[in-house]
Amino acid sequence: MRLAVIVLLLLGLSFVVLQVAGAREDKTDTDRGSSGSGWTPPMKSGEVDEEAAEDWEPPALMAGVLRVFGGFVPAVAVEQPEVIVRAGEEAVRSVPPDTDSRMRAARARLVAGSVATISFPVPEKGRRTLCLCLPGQPMTRDATTACPAGWRDENIPFCQRGSDVTMIPVSELGAQFVYAAPRGATVRME
């Protein structure tokens, strides 16, 4: 019973934190052409900028929930946890299917290099690309062209704290990750 109460409290707290963070970040200058946070579509003069909104995607609630509850999600077991990506090349790693676990999480951390991308399949949406960078490192648009626009807005000119790690949900069907780095990088899957 106590465990159920604790879980419900954590769920409620995570919901409140996500709502407050979204509301706080949405109070940006509406003439910037972007909400900055990704929580609302790009705005221009108080109206939704239809042209800029074509590429806009709302933030995945799962990403925020995984940050809060990531320790409770079973990790993906990988044979080679360290992925070394040579400059201009790609490295591919697969996560095998696991019928015993409906949802797992691949935790990725950039341990060397300035920026790396990880692309993976998303059911019914094709592939999605996430980017990692080392906090404090200078970032340029040229080095981050494969990264989502919201990520670039947040991490240019300098990579922000927490941008060196991400969690990727993996279903029981498994996944295939494609790693790339314009200048080479090392990513550790945990």
Residue pairs with C-beta under 8 A, 6 or more apart in sequence:
10 68
10 69
13 68
14 64
14 65
14 68
14 69
17 64
17 68
18 61
18 64
18 65
21 64
22 37
22 39
22 59
23 39
25 35
25 36
25 37
25 39
26 35
26 37
26 39
26 40
28 35
28 36
28 37
30 43
30 44
30 45
30 46
31 43
31 44
31 45
32 43
33 42
33 43
33 44
33 49
33 52
34 42
34 43
34 52
34 149
34 150
34 153
35 41
35 42
35 43
36 153
36 154
37 59
37 150
38 56
38 57
38 58
38 59
38 150
39 58
39 59
41 48
41 49
41 52
41 53
41 56
42 48
42 49
42 52
42 53
42 56
43 49
44 52
55 149
57 148
59 150
62 169
63 167
66 73
66 105
66 167
66 169
67 167
70 105
70 107
70 167
73 103
73 104
73 105
73 167
73 169
74 101
74 103
74 104
74 105
75 104
75 105
75 106
75 107
75 190
76 95
76 104
76 105
76 106
76 107
76 170
76 189
78 93
78 95
78 106
78 189
80 93
81 188
81 189
81 190
82 111
82 186
82 187
82 188
82 189
83 91
83 93
83 179
83 186
83 187
83 188
83 189
84 91
84 184
84 185
84 186
85 91
85 113
85 116
85 179
85 180
85 181
85 184
85 185
85 186
85 187
86 181
86 184
87 181
87 182
87 183
87 184
88 182
89 180
90 178
90 179
90 180
91 178
91 179
91 180
92 176
92 177
92 178
92 179
93 176
93 177
93 179
93 189
94 174
94 175
94 176
94 177
95 104
95 106
95 170
95 174
95 175
95 176
95 177
96 174
97 172
97 173
97 174
98 104
98 172
98 174
99 172
100 172
101 172
102 171
102 172
103 169
103 170
103 171
103 172
104 169
104 170
104 171
105 167
105 168
105 169
105 170
106 167
106 168
106 170
106 175
106 177
106 189
107 165
107 166
107 167
107 189
107 190
108 118
108 130
108 132
108 165
108 166
108 167
108 168
108 187
108 188
108 189
108 190
109 132
109 164
109 165
109 187
109 188
109 190
110 116
110 132
110 133
110 134
110 164
110 165
110 185
110 186
110 187
111 186
111 187
111 188
112 185
112 186
113 134
113 181
113 183
113 184
113 185
113 186
114 133
114 134
114 137
114 138
114 139
114 143
114 159
114 183
114 185
115 131
115 132
115 133
115 134
115 137
115 139
115 143
115 144
115 147
115 159
115 181
115 182
115 183
115 185
116 131
116 132
116 133
116 179
116 180
116 181
116 185
116 187
117 129
117 130
117 131
117 132
117 146
117 147
117 179
117 180
117 181
118 129
118 130
118 131
118 132
118 166
118 168
118 177
118 178
118 179
118 187
119 127
119 128
119 129
119 130
119 146
119 177
119 178
119 180
120 127
120 128
120 130
120 168
120 175
120 176
120 177
120 178
121 127
121 128
121 175
121 176
122 128
123 171
129 146
129 147
129 148
130 148
130 151
130 166
130 168
131 144
131 146
131 147
131 148
131 151
131 155
131 163
132 163
132 164
132 165
132 166
132 185
132 187
133 139
133 144
133 155
133 159
133 163
133 164
134 159
134 164
135 159
135 160
135 161
135 162
135 163
135 164
136 158
136 159
137 158
137 159
138 157
138 158
138 159
139 152
139 155
139 156
139 157
139 158
139 159
140 156
140 157
141 152
141 156
142 182
143 182
143 183
144 151
144 152
144 155
144 156
146 180
147 155
151 163
154 160
154 163
155 163
168 175
168 177
179 185
179 187
